Amino acid sequence: MDSLNDVMAAMNNILWHNVVLFVLLGTGIVLTIWSRFSQGVALTHGWKVIRGHYDDPDDPGAINHFQALSAALSATVGLGNIGGVALAIALGGPGAVFWMWVVGFFGMSIKLTEVTLSMLYRNTDDPDNPHGGPMWVVSKGLPRLNPSLKGLARFIGVVFCITLLVSTITGGNMFQAWNVGEITQEYFGIPSVASGIILALIVAAVIIGGIKRIGAVAGRLVPFMVALYLLAGTYVLAVNIELMLPMLKLIVTSAFSGSEASGAFIGGTMGYAFLFGMKRALFSNEAGQGSSPIAHSAAKTDEPVREGIVAGLEPFIDTLVVCTFTALVILSTGVWNRGAEVQFPNPPAVVQTDIDSRWSLETIAAPTARGVTWSDGEAVYMIVNAHKNEQSGNNLHRLSGTIRYDAEDRPMVEWNDFESAERPRINDPGLYASLVGATLTARAFDSVTPGLGKWLVTIAVWLFAVSTMISWSYYGEQGMVFLAGEKSIMIYKLVYCLLIVVATSGIVKTATELDNLTGIGTGVMLLGNLPIIWIFASQAMRAYKNYVERLKSGRMGPGHAAPSLEDLISGRDVD
């Protein structure tokens, strides 16, 4: 299994190479200029569309614009907003947040373009049950450009759907369920498989009803979970209100100068702040991946561009709002550069392993202090001086280890090997808990009100996981429709729900395998979707500019007053 994981990790390094990320960012910049900054239209006209002014029950589609956006957001607003942002700050520093904003801004134009294309080429043979996504764009679009490419177009569509199903089963389903089971068991002692069974029942009750029920549930769930998370974040920021301006200044200055080492943070260069911020933003809002156009293609509209403009709001809400709240909570509470949990009275000695240029520390008991308890298997680290660290811009490194209780019930630290051409020196005697994901975010909330992080993160993980799983189930369903037709849907849904229980039953020991497999699936989806965007982008831009021209000239306006919020959320305004 380790060798298989190594192979998958190597494939991920290729698929998610920095060059790919730069190409994706460059695509966003080109589309932004080409569309004359479509972000402005999304942030003005887009809100009016999702408010229901343009909803028409006679248009082809299954759900209204608000529900389509909610369904797409329910797949993107998830664990990445809690743990991914924390990871970016822990490794790249405050400057990573600025580059997240930049990528989120340009990602709005990518979303607009890819969703517009999916709307232009969606299959509406059954107007009440449309099908769309990159597989339909390429399978219908390429033959129009050149009829001899029909076979190649079908092949590309099939490959995309296969990778879509891999991502659906792993990242969209099992990875979410595994995280829910683990955090619930850790915090409350509830067996992971029990959480899995409950999750499977909840998800089954939603997805069996199809896209209309998914849209109705997402329309209620997404606003609630986002509001709950932002409300808790607002409370933390209000407590630390005097730090807001200094934190915003730190984000901007660190983006261009890097961040110096402080406490648990070992430092970060401008380059690494940019890379970590870009990766987290792209992973979070899924711009260019080709997944969310599948949900948007179910929207009731006879104007393809209109839903593309709605989709442009996704990166804004996901990255520029939700991710920013997480970042400000972490930065304002100071947990990202906190002091050590405990100090070694006598630090462990540096020892050389049997392999040249590999070092470790002697295994000794971890110090304890009031309020500090160590869990068996908990990850920890010390900060050492060694060779030049390209990531931090200095000579500081984290030397990691794991807490293991011995026969005398003492928390011993088993240290990992550390590779360096020179003998490392312990920088300070502090022992740090390794908080780089959701645990860092939870610690930030706990630092203001003890226990808030435990409850908030647990509730958020449940809500975000359920929302992600129901939307990704629809993505996979549409992949199955393209591959095997409508008759395959019920079997697919049954397998999808069973895999939730499998993920929490103990068969999956760590999330590494699922994460590696998810990375491969989404990476291939991205590489397959980017050429589709470039090939057909001119069509999307022509349609977009025509729509905006009609809008500004007054030839197109709201068809009616906005419906009530209850009708909008429930979808009754288009029934």
C-alpha positions as CSV (number, residue, x, y, z in Angstrom):
1,M,0.0,0.0,0.0
2,D,2.9,2.4,0.8
3,S,4.3,1.8,-2.7
4,L,0.9,2.5,-4.3
5,N,0.6,5.7,-2.2
6,D,4.1,6.8,-3.3
7,V,3.0,6.3,-7.0
8,M,-0.2,8.2,-6.5
9,A,1.7,11.0,-4.7
10,A,4.2,11.2,-7.6
11,M,1.3,11.5,-10.0
12,N,-0.2,14.3,-7.9
13,N,3.1,16.2,-8.1
14,I,2.9,16.1,-11.8
15,L,-0.8,16.9,-12.2
16,W,-0.7,19.7,-9.6
17,H,2.7,21.1,-10.7
18,N,3.2,24.8,-10.2
19,V,3.1,25.2,-13.9
20,V,-0.4,23.9,-14.1
21,L,-1.5,26.4,-11.4
22,F,0.2,29.3,-13.2
23,V,-1.6,28.3,-16.4
24,L,-4.9,28.2,-14.5
25,L,-4.3,31.6,-13.0
26,G,-3.2,32.9,-16.4
27,T,-6.5,31.6,-17.9
28,G,-8.4,33.7,-15.3
29,I,-6.4,36.8,-16.1
30,V,-7.0,36.4,-19.9
31,L,-10.7,35.8,-19.4
32,T,-11.0,38.7,-17.1
33,I,-9.5,41.1,-19.6
34,W,-11.4,39.5,-22.5
35,S,-14.7,39.9,-20.7
36,R,-13.8,43.5,-19.6
37,F,-13.9,42.5,-16.0
38,S,-17.0,40.4,-15.8
39,Q,-16.6,40.3,-12.0
40,G,-18.4,43.7,-11.9
41,V,-21.5,42.3,-13.7
42,A,-21.5,39.2,-11.5
43,L,-21.4,41.4,-8.3
44,T,-24.3,43.7,-9.6
45,H,-26.5,41.9,-12.0
46,G,-25.8,38.4,-10.5
47,W,-27.4,39.3,-7.2
48,K,-30.6,40.3,-9.0
49,V,-30.7,37.1,-10.9
50,I,-30.4,34.8,-7.8
51,R,-33.0,37.0,-6.0
52,G,-35.5,35.6,-8.5
53,H,-36.3,38.6,-10.7
54,Y,-35.6,36.6,-13.9
55,D,-37.0,33.2,-12.8
56,D,-39.5,31.8,-15.3
57,P,-41.2,28.5,-14.8
58,D,-41.6,28.0,-18.5
59,D,-37.9,28.0,-19.2
60,P,-36.1,24.7,-19.6
61,G,-34.4,23.4,-16.4
62,A,-35.2,21.8,-13.0
63,I,-34.3,24.4,-10.3
64,N,-34.1,28.2,-10.0
65,H,-31.0,30.2,-10.1
66,F,-30.7,30.5,-6.3
67,Q,-30.9,26.7,-5.9
68,A,-28.4,26.1,-8.6
69,L,-25.9,28.4,-7.0
70,S,-26.6,26.9,-3.6
71,A,-26.1,23.4,-5.0
72,A,-22.8,24.4,-6.5
73,L,-21.7,26.2,-3.4
74,S,-22.6,23.3,-1.2
75,A,-19.9,21.3,-3.0
76,T,-17.2,24.0,-2.8
77,V,-17.9,25.5,0.7
78,G,-16.5,22.6,2.8
79,L,-13.5,21.4,4.7
80,G,-11.2,23.4,2.6
81,N,-12.7,26.6,4.0
82,I,-11.9,25.4,7.6
83,G,-8.7,23.4,7.2
84,G,-7.3,24.5,3.9
85,V,-7.0,28.2,4.8
86,A,-5.4,27.2,8.1
87,L,-2.9,25.1,6.1
88,A,-2.1,28.0,3.8
89,I,-1.4,30.4,6.7
90,A,0.6,27.8,8.7
91,L,2.9,27.1,5.8
92,G,2.8,30.3,3.7
93,G,2.1,32.9,6.3
94,P,-0.3,35.9,6.3
95,G,0.7,36.8,2.7
96,A,-1.0,33.6,1.4
97,V,-4.4,35.2,2.2
98,F,-3.7,38.1,-0.2
99,W,-3.0,35.7,-3.0
100,M,-6.1,33.8,-2.2
101,W,-8.0,37.0,-2.8
102,V,-6.3,37.5,-6.1
103,V,-7.0,34.0,-7.3
104,G,-10.6,34.1,-6.1
105,F,-11.1,37.3,-8.0
106,F,-9.8,35.9,-11.3
107,G,-11.5,32.6,-10.6
108,M,-14.8,34.4,-11.0
109,S,-14.2,34.9,-14.7
110,I,-13.2,31.2,-15.1
111,K,-16.4,30.1,-13.5
112,L,-18.5,32.4,-15.6
113,T,-16.9,31.1,-18.8
114,E,-17.0,27.3,-18.0
115,V,-20.6,27.5,-16.8
116,T,-21.7,29.6,-19.8
117,L,-20.2,26.9,-22.1
118,S,-22.0,24.1,-20.3
119,M,-25.3,26.1,-20.6
120,L,-24.7,26.6,-24.3
121,Y,-24.2,22.9,-24.9
122,R,-26.4,21.3,-22.3
123,N,-28.8,18.5,-23.3
124,T,-32.4,19.7,-22.9
125,D,-34.1,16.8,-24.7
126,D,-36.1,16.5,-21.5
127,P,-36.6,20.2,-20.5
128,D,-37.4,19.3,-16.9
129,N,-34.3,17.1,-16.5
130,P,-31.4,18.8,-18.4
131,H,-27.8,17.4,-18.5
132,G,-24.7,19.5,-18.7
133,G,-21.0,19.8,-18.0
134,P,-17.7,19.7,-19.8
135,M,-18.4,16.2,-21.1
136,W,-21.4,17.5,-23.1
137,V,-19.5,20.6,-24.2
138,V,-16.7,18.5,-25.8
139,S,-19.0,15.7,-27.1
140,K,-21.3,18.2,-28.9
141,G,-18.9,21.1,-29.5
142,L,-15.9,19.3,-31.2
143,P,-18.0,17.6,-33.9
144,R,-19.5,21.0,-34.8
145,L,-16.0,22.3,-35.3
146,N,-14.9,19.2,-37.3
147,P,-17.3,16.2,-37.8
148,S,-14.3,13.8,-38.0
149,L,-13.6,14.5,-34.4
150,K,-16.8,12.9,-33.1
151,G,-15.1,9.7,-31.9
152,L,-12.3,11.7,-30.1
153,A,-15.0,14.0,-28.6
154,R,-16.8,11.0,-27.1
155,F,-13.5,9.5,-25.8
156,I,-12.6,12.8,-24.0
157,G,-16.1,13.0,-22.5
158,V,-15.8,9.4,-21.2
159,V,-12.3,10.0,-19.7
160,F,-13.6,13.2,-18.0
161,C,-16.6,11.2,-16.5
162,I,-14.4,8.4,-15.2
163,T,-12.2,10.9,-13.4
164,L,-15.3,12.7,-12.2
165,L,-16.5,9.5,-10.7
166,V,-13.2,8.9,-9.0
167,S,-13.3,12.4,-7.5
168,T,-17.0,11.9,-6.5
169,I,-16.4,8.6,-4.7
170,T,-13.2,9.7,-2.9
171,G,-13.1,13.5,-2.3
172,G,-16.8,14.2,-2.7
173,N,-17.9,11.2,-0.6
174,M,-15.5,8.9,1.4
175,F,-13.1,11.7,2.4
176,Q,-15.9,13.8,3.8
177,A,-17.4,10.8,5.6
178,W,-14.1,9.8,7.0
179,N,-13.4,13.3,8.4
180,V,-16.8,13.4,10.0
181,G,-16.4,10.0,11.6
182,E,-12.9,10.8,12.9
183,I,-13.7,14.2,14.4
184,T,-16.9,13.0,16.0
185,Q,-15.2,10.0,17.6
186,E,-12.3,12.1,18.8
187,Y,-14.4,14.9,20.4
188,F,-17.4,12.9,21.6
189,G,-16.4,9.2,21.7
190,I,-19.1,8.2,19.2
191,P,-17.9,5.3,17.0
192,S,-17.0,6.4,13.6
193,V,-19.2,3.9,11.9
194,A,-22.3,5.2,13.7
195,S,-21.7,8.6,12.2
196,G,-21.3,6.9,8.8
197,I,-24.6,5.2,9.1
198,I,-26.4,8.4,10.1
199,L,-24.6,10.3,7.2
200,A,-25.7,7.6,4.7
201,L,-29.3,7.8,5.8
202,I,-29.3,11.6,5.6
203,V,-27.6,11.7,2.2
204,A,-29.9,8.9,0.8
205,A,-33.0,10.8,1.9
206,V,-31.9,13.8,-0.1
207,I,-30.3,12.4,-3.3
208,I,-33.1,9.8,-4.0
209,G,-35.3,12.8,-4.7
210,G,-33.0,14.0,-7.5
211,I,-31.8,17.4,-8.4
212,K,-35.0,19.2,-7.3
213,R,-34.7,17.8,-3.8
214,I,-30.9,18.5,-3.8
215,G,-31.6,22.1,-4.9
216,A,-34.3,22.5,-2.2
217,V,-32.1,21.2,0.6
218,A,-29.0,23.1,-0.6
219,G,-31.1,26.3,-0.8
220,R,-31.8,26.0,2.9
221,L,-28.7,24.3,4.1
222,V,-26.0,26.5,2.4
223,P,-27.3,29.9,3.7
224,F,-27.7,28.4,7.2
225,M,-24.3,26.9,7.5
226,V,-22.5,29.9,5.9
227,A,-24.4,32.3,8.2
228,L,-23.6,30.1,11.3
229,Y,-19.9,30.0,10.5
230,L,-19.8,33.8,9.6
231,L,-21.7,34.6,12.8
232,A,-19.2,32.7,15.0
233,G,-16.3,34.4,13.0
234,T,-17.9,37.8,13.5
235,Y,-18.0,37.2,17.3
236,V,-14.2,36.3,17.4
237,L,-13.4,39.3,15.2
238,A,-15.5,41.6,17.4
239,V,-13.5,40.5,20.4
240,N,-10.3,41.3,18.6
241,I,-11.6,44.3,16.7
242,E,-8.6,46.5,17.5
243,L,-6.4,44.0,15.6
244,M,-8.3,44.1,12.3
245,L,-6.5,46.9,10.6
246,P,-3.0,45.6,11.7
247,M,-4.0,42.2,10.4
248,L,-5.2,43.5,7.0
249,K,-2.0,45.5,6.7
250,L,0.1,42.4,7.7
251,I,-1.7,40.4,4.9
252,V,-0.8,42.9,2.2
253,T,2.8,43.6,3.3
254,S,3.5,39.9,3.8
255,A,2.3,39.1,0.3
256,F,5.1,41.1,-1.2
257,S,7.9,40.8,1.4
258,G,7.3,37.4,3.0
259,S,6.8,36.7,6.7
260,E,9.4,36.5,9.4
261,A,9.6,33.6,11.9
262,S,7.6,34.0,15.1
263,G,6.7,31.3,17.6
264,A,5.1,28.3,15.9
265,F,5.6,29.9,12.4
266,I,9.0,29.3,11.0
267,G,8.8,32.0,8.3
268,G,7.6,32.2,4.7
269,T,8.9,33.8,1.5
270,M,6.8,35.8,-0.9
271,G,7.0,33.0,-3.4
272,Y,5.7,30.3,-1.0
273,A,3.0,32.7,0.2
274,F,1.9,33.1,-3.4
275,L,1.9,29.3,-4.1
276,F,0.1,28.2,-0.9
277,G,-2.5,31.0,-1.3
278,M,-3.1,30.1,-5.0
279,K,-3.4,26.4,-4.3
280,R,-5.8,26.8,-1.4
281,A,-8.0,29.2,-3.4
282,L,-8.1,26.9,-6.4
283,F,-8.7,23.8,-4.4
284,S,-11.5,25.6,-2.5
285,N,-13.5,27.2,-5.2
286,E,-12.8,24.5,-7.9
287,A,-12.5,27.1,-10.7
288,G,-11.5,25.4,-13.9
289,Q,-12.2,21.9,-12.6
290,G,-15.4,21.5,-14.5
291,S,-17.5,20.1,-11.6
292,S,-19.8,23.0,-10.7
293,P,-21.0,23.6,-14.3
294,I,-22.8,20.3,-13.9
295,A,-25.0,21.7,-11.1
296,H,-25.5,25.0,-12.8
297,S,-26.7,23.2,-15.9
298,A,-29.9,22.2,-14.1
299,A,-31.0,25.9,-13.7
300,K,-34.3,27.0,-15.3
301,T,-33.3,29.6,-17.9
302,D,-33.3,30.2,-21.6
303,E,-30.3,32.6,-21.3
304,P,-27.1,30.5,-21.0
305,V,-25.0,33.6,-20.0
306,R,-27.4,34.4,-17.1
307,E,-26.4,31.3,-15.2
308,G,-22.8,31.9,-16.0
309,I,-23.0,35.3,-14.4
310,V,-24.6,33.6,-11.3
311,A,-21.7,31.1,-11.2
312,G,-19.2,34.0,-11.1
313,L,-20.4,34.7,-7.6
314,E,-19.2,31.3,-6.4
315,P,-15.5,32.2,-5.9
316,F,-16.5,35.5,-4.4
317,I,-18.6,33.8,-1.7
318,D,-16.4,30.8,-1.2
319,T,-12.9,32.5,-1.3
320,L,-13.3,36.2,-0.7
321,V,-15.9,35.8,2.1
322,V,-15.9,32.5,3.9
323,C,-12.1,31.8,3.5
324,T,-11.3,35.4,4.5
325,F,-13.3,35.0,7.7
326,T,-11.3,31.8,8.6
327,A,-8.1,33.6,7.8
328,L,-8.9,36.7,10.0
329,V,-10.0,34.5,12.9
330,I,-6.7,32.6,12.8
331,L,-4.5,35.7,12.4
332,S,-6.3,37.9,14.9
333,T,-6.2,35.3,17.7
334,G,-2.5,34.7,17.1
335,V,-2.7,30.9,17.1
336,W,-0.7,30.8,13.8
337,N,2.5,32.1,15.6
338,R,1.6,31.0,19.1
339,G,4.3,30.0,21.6
340,A,5.2,26.5,22.4
341,E,2.7,24.3,24.3
342,V,5.4,23.2,26.7
343,Q,9.2,23.6,27.2
344,F,11.7,20.8,27.6
345,P,13.8,21.3,30.8
346,N,16.5,19.3,29.0
347,P,15.9,19.2,25.2
348,P,16.4,15.8,23.5
349,A,19.8,15.2,21.9
350,V,20.3,15.3,18.2
351,V,21.4,11.9,16.9
352,Q,22.5,10.6,13.5
353,T,20.6,7.7,11.9
354,D,22.2,4.8,10.1
355,I,21.9,6.8,6.8
356,D,24.2,9.7,6.0
357,S,22.7,13.1,6.1
358,R,19.7,11.9,8.1
359,W,19.2,13.0,11.7
360,S,16.7,12.5,14.5
361,L,16.2,13.3,18.2
362,E,16.4,10.9,21.1
363,T,13.1,9.5,22.3
364,I,12.2,11.1,25.7
365,A,9.1,11.9,27.6
366,A,7.1,14.9,26.5
367,P,6.8,17.6,29.2
368,T,3.4,18.2,30.6
369,A,1.8,21.4,32.1
370,R,-1.5,22.7,33.3
371,G,-4.0,22.6,30.5
372,V,-1.7,20.5,28.3
373,T,-2.5,16.9,27.7
374,W,-1.1,14.7,25.0
375,S,-3.1,12.2,23.0
376,D,-1.6,8.9,21.8
377,G,-0.7,9.4,18.1
378,E,-0.7,13.2,18.3
379,A,1.6,15.0,15.9
380,V,4.2,17.4,17.5
381,Y,7.3,19.2,16.3
382,M,10.4,21.2,17.5
383,I,12.1,23.9,15.6
384,V,15.7,23.3,14.5
385,N,18.4,25.2,12.7
386,A,19.9,23.5,9.7
387,H,20.5,24.1,5.9
388,K,18.8,26.9,4.0
389,N,15.0,26.4,3.9
390,E,13.7,27.7,0.6
391,Q,10.1,27.8,2.0
392,S,10.8,29.9,5.0
393,G,13.7,32.0,3.6
394,N,15.9,31.2,6.6
395,N,17.6,28.2,8.3
396,L,14.6,27.1,10.4
397,H,12.8,23.8,9.9
398,R,10.2,21.7,11.7
399,L,11.4,18.4,13.0
400,S,8.2,16.4,13.5
401,G,7.4,13.5,15.9
402,T,4.5,11.5,17.3
403,I,3.3,11.0,20.9
404,R,3.3,7.4,21.9
405,Y,2.5,6.2,25.5
406,D,4.8,3.6,26.9
407,A,4.2,0.8,29.3
408,E,4.4,3.2,32.3
409,D,1.8,5.5,30.7
410,R,4.3,8.2,29.9
411,P,3.8,10.3,26.7
412,M,7.0,9.6,24.8
413,V,8.0,11.5,21.6
414,E,9.1,9.3,18.7
415,W,10.9,11.5,16.2
416,N,10.9,11.2,12.5
417,D,14.1,11.4,10.4
418,F,15.2,14.7,9.2
419,E,17.4,15.1,6.1
420,S,20.1,17.7,6.0
421,A,23.7,18.1,4.8
422,E,24.6,19.7,8.2
423,R,23.9,18.6,11.7
424,P,20.7,20.3,12.9
425,R,20.7,22.4,16.1
426,I,17.7,22.8,18.3
427,N,16.5,26.4,18.0
428,D,14.5,26.5,21.2
429,P,13.4,23.9,23.8
430,G,9.7,24.4,23.0
431,L,7.5,21.5,22.0
432,Y,4.6,22.4,19.6
433,A,1.4,20.6,18.8
434,S,1.2,20.2,15.0
435,L,-1.9,22.3,14.2
436,V,-2.0,22.9,10.5
437,G,-5.6,22.2,9.4
438,A,-9.1,22.2,11.0
439,T,-7.4,21.8,14.4
440,L,-5.7,25.2,14.0
441,T,-9.0,26.8,13.2
442,A,-10.7,25.1,16.2
443,R,-7.8,26.3,18.4
444,A,-8.4,29.9,17.2
445,F,-12.1,29.8,18.2
446,D,-11.2,28.1,21.5
447,S,-8.7,30.9,22.3
448,V,-11.6,33.3,22.6
449,T,-14.2,31.1,24.2
450,P,-13.0,27.7,25.4
451,G,-15.1,24.9,23.8
452,L,-16.4,27.1,21.0
453,G,-13.9,25.6,18.5
454,K,-14.8,22.0,19.5
455,W,-18.5,22.5,19.0
456,L,-18.3,24.9,16.0
457,V,-15.9,22.9,14.0
458,T,-17.7,19.6,14.7
459,I,-21.1,21.2,13.6
460,A,-19.5,22.9,10.6
461,V,-17.7,19.6,9.5
462,W,-21.1,17.8,9.7
463,L,-22.9,20.5,7.7
464,F,-20.2,21.1,5.2
465,A,-19.7,17.4,4.7
466,V,-23.4,16.7,4.1
467,S,-23.7,19.6,1.7
468,T,-20.6,18.5,-0.2
469,M,-21.8,14.9,-0.4
470,I,-25.3,15.6,-1.8
471,S,-23.9,17.9,-4.5
472,W,-21.1,15.6,-5.5
473,S,-23.6,12.7,-5.7
474,Y,-25.3,14.7,-8.4
475,Y,-22.0,15.3,-10.3
476,G,-21.3,11.6,-10.3
477,E,-24.9,10.8,-11.3
478,Q,-24.5,13.0,-14.4
479,G,-21.3,11.3,-15.2
480,M,-23.1,7.9,-15.0
481,V,-25.9,9.3,-17.3
482,F,-23.3,10.3,-19.9
483,L,-21.6,6.9,-19.7
484,A,-24.5,4.4,-19.2
485,G,-27.8,6.3,-19.4
486,E,-30.6,7.0,-17.0
487,K,-31.1,3.3,-15.9
488,S,-27.7,3.4,-14.1
489,I,-28.8,6.1,-11.6
490,M,-30.5,4.1,-8.9
491,I,-27.6,1.5,-8.7
492,Y,-25.1,4.4,-8.5
493,K,-27.0,6.1,-5.7
494,L,-27.1,2.8,-3.7
495,V,-23.4,2.3,-4.1
496,Y,-22.7,5.9,-3.2
497,C,-24.5,5.6,0.1
498,L,-22.9,2.3,1.0
499,L,-19.4,3.8,0.5
500,I,-20.2,6.3,3.2
501,V,-20.5,3.5,5.7
502,V,-17.4,1.8,4.2
503,A,-15.3,5.0,4.7
504,T,-16.2,5.1,8.4
505,S,-16.1,1.4,9.2
506,G,-12.4,1.2,9.9
507,I,-11.3,-0.2,6.5
508,V,-9.8,3.2,5.7
509,K,-7.1,3.8,8.3
510,T,-6.0,7.2,7.1
511,A,-7.2,9.8,4.6
512,T,-3.9,9.8,2.7
513,E,-5.0,7.2,0.2
514,L,-8.3,8.9,-0.5
515,D,-6.6,12.3,-0.7
516,N,-4.0,11.0,-3.2
517,L,-6.7,9.4,-5.3
518,T,-8.9,12.5,-5.2
519,G,-6.0,14.6,-6.3
520,I,-5.5,12.4,-9.3
521,G,-9.1,12.5,-10.3
522,T,-9.5,16.3,-9.9
523,G,-6.1,16.9,-11.5
524,V,-7.1,15.0,-14.7
525,M,-10.5,16.7,-14.6
526,L,-8.6,20.1,-14.6
527,L,-6.2,19.1,-17.4
528,G,-9.2,17.9,-19.4
529,N,-11.4,20.9,-18.8
530,L,-8.8,23.7,-19.4
531,P,-8.3,22.9,-23.1
532,I,-12.1,22.8,-23.5
533,I,-12.3,26.3,-21.9
534,W,-9.6,27.6,-24.3
535,I,-11.1,25.9,-27.4
536,F,-14.6,27.3,-26.9
537,A,-13.9,30.4,-24.9
538,S,-14.6,32.7,-27.9
539,Q,-18.1,31.3,-28.1
540,A,-18.7,32.0,-24.4
541,M,-17.3,35.5,-24.7
542,R,-19.5,36.4,-27.7
543,A,-22.5,35.2,-25.9
544,Y,-21.5,37.1,-22.8
545,K,-20.9,40.4,-24.6
546,N,-24.2,40.1,-26.5
547,Y,-26.1,39.5,-23.2
548,V,-24.4,42.5,-21.5
549,E,-25.1,44.7,-24.5
550,R,-28.8,43.8,-24.4
551,L,-28.9,44.3,-20.6
552,K,-27.3,47.7,-20.7
553,S,-29.4,48.9,-23.7
554,G,-32.6,48.1,-21.8
555,R,-33.7,45.4,-24.3
556,M,-33.8,42.9,-21.4
557,G,-34.9,43.5,-17.9
558,P,-36.5,41.7,-14.9
559,G,-39.6,39.9,-16.0
560,H,-41.4,40.4,-12.6
561,A,-40.9,41.5,-9.0
562,A,-38.8,39.3,-6.8
563,P,-40.7,36.3,-5.3
564,S,-40.9,35.8,-1.5
565,L,-37.9,34.3,0.1
566,E,-39.8,31.2,1.0
567,D,-40.8,30.6,-2.6
568,L,-37.3,31.4,-3.8
569,I,-35.6,29.0,-1.3
570,S,-38.1,26.2,-1.8
571,G,-38.2,26.6,-5.6
572,R,-42.0,27.2,-5.7
573,D,-41.4,30.3,-7.8
574,V,-40.6,28.0,-10.8
575,D,-42.9,25.1,-10.1
